[in-house]
Amino acid sequence: MTLVRDVMTTDVVTAAPDTALHELISVMLVRGVSGLPVVDDDRRVVGVVSEADLVARRGFDPAPRRLLSIVDDALHRRHNRWCTKAAGLVAGEIMTVPAHTVHPNADVHQAASRMVTLALKRLPVVDDDGRLVGIIAQRDVLRLMLHDADPDPADRTPSVT
């Protein structure tokens, strides 16, 4: 059994609730990550900002919406969470809450199952006090799968030609 702590990344790029939109975008692009745990001063995970949360600003920007669509939403009592995210200017207004997390002693199969079931690309890893200690991403699971599927070259039977 492989545990989350065996495959998680411990050098986690994070954001604070007051991190500005442009800084979130810059950090994601520069560090090559698709999401950031948002942590409080005690490193407790309070949410997660993903690329989708940020792209919502372009896709659901309230400024160009026509009055008719706003009235229609109000009449039909539709509340679009993406419109709310699009109006946000800092991580605390944009992030997805609650953050789904996993414990470092959880089985990787359990973490992978949660990621698939919840359609998540990553799970922050938290200790017993809820403090961030790492992150496990789909890519980490794929690396493990590749390692498990790659037989030892010494065990390979030479092909006969």
C-alpha angles and dihedrals in degrees: 000000000000117000127215090244089061094061106022124112112243098189094077123181107221141180133214121231090254096051108129123243095245091050091051091053093046094049092049093050096043095044094040096233128137098209143020131210110232110222135187125227090281092052091250112150110246098170146328129250114208133184088256090056089055097041088056086077090069097036098045104024104157094211099078095039114121119241090240093061091048091051090046091052090050094048093049093041093235117163114190112202089201091061089052092050090047090060093052121108101184135041093258090060096043104038126106113245139233097033114223108226140178134212119245090238093056119113113258088232089061092049092047091049091052092049092052096042093048095037092239128151094203144016123208110231114226134186126230090282093052094252120144113255100160147324133249119206134186087255090060090054090049091052089052091049091051091049091049092047096047108089120213108271089228090061095053118111111227113246117246116231 
